[in-house]
Amino acid sequence: MEKPNEISSSKMFGGYNKRFRHFSPTLGCSMNFHIYFPHSPSPSHKFPVLYWLSGLSCTDENFIQKSGAQRVASEEGVALIAPDTSPRGLNVAGEADSWDFGLGAGFYLNATQEKWKNWRMYDYIVKELPKLLSENFEQLDTSRASIFGHSMGGHGAMTIYLKNLDKYKSVSAFSPITNPINCPWGQKAFSNYLGGNKSDWEEYDATCLVSKYNNVLATILIDQATIIRQSEITHIQGYVISLVRTGIPDAMKGKKVLAVSKVKEE
């Protein structure tokens, strides 16, 4: 696997935002991703990792530039991983025709339709990227990983978590697409990426997966907001990042819960 090349670096909250580029065999193109490395207390220290999955039309830069989550990540000693949202540079006909499909809209699934065969963001996030990180960044402990995201990324975080309970310690989502088979965004994406068989769609629908996997014991924090202030986003991110470091509280363990919080601007 090709070693990633560092293409930018900036200091923030005692650590560093670093952007990397590598060729992805899974996607058949070059991909960018960001890592926020907190200040390390010792040369041998390893940070747990928290994957952030962005929403429709985003790149790997939106969360890193706008969220301010690095402050809490620095305090808690957690590395943030922010990948892109789709393959790029493949020049597939129609890939840039709309903002909610194709470029910036990979939906964190493995496409089965020939035209979109490179759209395999599920395998990229679950398999290729963790292996790449483990092999190239000795300061990261990818065995201690959690995942969260927003909108399309919240959908991706929840479906990936539910299908890989052994890989992630926790999951949370901001305004996620929780039932994509029953909304226009999901129907457009799934019909094009996966074809017309709706049973295939259900494999990438969190609502369907929760219903199917009756033996799943998990606590999922979902924040569904109509209007949300930046300070509230940072507060919730701080809670999520703290969970990654300290683990799920004992009172919440062993419960099948979808914890939904609504935040409105007063």
N, C-alpha and C positions, 0 to 999 in steps of 0.2 A: 504494500500500500504506500502510495506517494506521501512523503513527509510534507506537512503543511508549511507554507511560507508566510512569515509575518509581514503584513503590508502596512500596518499602522500601530501606534502605541501612544497612549496618553495617561498621565497620572491622575488618579481620582481617589479621594478618601483614603490616602495612604497606600493604595494598591494601584493596579494598572488595568485599563481597558486595552486589550490587544485584539486586533483583527487579523484573521488568517485566511489564506486561499489554498485550496487543494483540488486535485482532480478526483471526482467521485466515480468509481467504477459502477456503483449502483445506479446513478443517474445519467452517466455518460457525458458529464460536462464538469466544468470547474465550478466550485462552490465556495462561498465566503461564510465565515462564522466568527462570532466574537466570544472571547472569554474575559470575564472580569476576575483577576487574581487579587485577593486581599493581601495585605501585608503579611508575610510569613514570619512566625515567631522563631523558626529555626530552619536550617537548610534541609532537614529531613522531614519537615512537616508536610502532611497530605491533607488537602481540603476536600470535604464532601462537595458534590456538585448538584446544582439545581438547574435543570433545563427549562428555558423559557421558549414557548412556541407562540409566535406572533399571528395576528389575524390577517384577513384579506387585504391584499395590495401592499403589505409590508415587506421589508427586506430584513436582513440581520441587524440593521442599524437603528430602527425605530425605538425599540425598547432600551437599548444601550444609551441613546442620546436623550431620551425624554423621561424615563421613569424615575431616575434618582434612586433606584433600588440598590445601587452600589454602596450607599451609605450604610444600610442595614446589613448587607452582605459583608462589608468590612467589619462591622461590629460583631457579627456572629461567626465570622470565619468560614464563609461559604463561597465557593466559586460559582459564578453565573455563566451559563452556556447559552448563547443566543444564535441559533442557526437561521438560515434563510427559509423562505416559505414555499419555494418551488425550484425546479431546475431552471436554468437560464442559458441563453446563448445557443439553443438548439434550432431556432428558427422554424418551428413547426407551424404550418399554416393555421391561422386563427388563434395562436397562443396569446396575442395581445389585443384581440378584438374587444374584450370587455374586462372590467376591473375585477369581476368576481369569478373568473374562470381562466385557467391557463397560467400565465405568469403571475406570481404572487398569490396563487390560489391552488396550492397543491393538495389541500384538505387532509394531509397526513395519512394518505392511503396508498395502496399499490394498485395502480391502474391496470386493467386487464384488456382494454381496447387497444388495438395495434397502433393507432395514430398517437396515442398518449402513453406508449409503453415505457417511456423514460420517467414518467411521473410516479416515482416509487418512494415518496417521502416517508412512508411508514418504515420501510426497511432502512432508509438512510438514518432516521432518528433512532430507531431501536437497535440496529445492528452496526452499521458502518461507523457512525459518529462516535459512539462509546468506545469502539475498538481503536479508532484513530486517536482519541484522547488518551486512552490507556497506554498506547504504545509510544506516544510522543511527548507526554507531559507528566513527568514523574511526580510532580507536586499535586496531582489530582487523584483522588480515590474514587474511581467510577463505580466501585461496589457499594458506595454510600450515595445513592442518587435519588432525587425526587424530580417531579415534573409539574409545571403549571403553564397557563397560557390565557390568551384573551380571544374571545369570539371564535373564529375558525381554529385558533390555537388552543382555546379552552376545550373545544370539541376534540382536537387531536390529543391533548393531554389526558383527558378522561378515557378515551377509547384505548389509547396506548397503555395507560395504567391498568385498566380492567383486563386487558389481554396479556399483561406481563406483571402480575402481582409480585413475582419473585425478583424483579429488577428495580422496583422503585419503592421508597419508604413512604412517600405521601404524594398526594395529588390535590391540586386546587385550580379554580378557574374563575376568570372575570367575564361576566356576560357571555357564557359559552353558547354555541349552537348545540343544544343538548339532544335535539330530535331532528337531525337534518333530513331524514327521509320524508318528513312532513312539512318542510319549508322550502320556498323557491330556491334559495341558495343551494341547499343540499340536493334537491331534485335535479337542478341543472348540472351540478358537478358530478353527481353519482351516475346519472344516465349517460353522460359523455365518457367518464373515466371507467365505469364498471359495466355499462350495458344496461339492458332492460330488465334483467332478473332482480327483482326487489329483495329476494332473500340474500343476494350478495351485498346489497346496500346495508342490510341490518348488521353486518360484521363491522361496520364503521359508524354505528349509531349508539351513543352512550345509553339512551333510554332502552333500546332493545337489548343491549349487553347486560345492563343491570337486571332486566327481567329474566334473561336467559340464565345468568350465573347466580342461581339462588344460594349457593354456598359461599359467596363472596362476603367477607367481613372487612369493611373498610370505612374510613371516615373521609368524606370528600367535602372540602370547603368550597362553596360556590357563592360568589358575590354577584348578584344581579341588580344592576343599577340603572336608573333612568337618567339621572344627572349625578355626576360624581366629581368631587374636587380632587386636585392633585394631592393635597395633604392626606386625603382619605385613602387614595391609592397607595401612597407610601406607607401608611399605617398598616394596611392589610398585607402588603408585601412584607413588611417587617414581621408580622405574625407568621406568615408562611415560611419565611427564611428561618425564623426561630425554631419552627417545628422541624425543619430539616436538620438543624444542629442538635436539638435536644430530644427529638422523637415525639411521638404522639403521647399526650397525657394519659395516665393510667385509667382515668375515668372515661376516656373515649375509646379505649381499646376493646376489640371484640364486638363492636356494634356495627350493624349495617345502617349507615346514616348518610343522607345527603343533607349537609348543613347549609341552608340557604340564607344569606344575609342580603337585605335590600338597603341600599344607601341612596338617599335623595338629598339634594341641596335644599336647605331651608331658606 
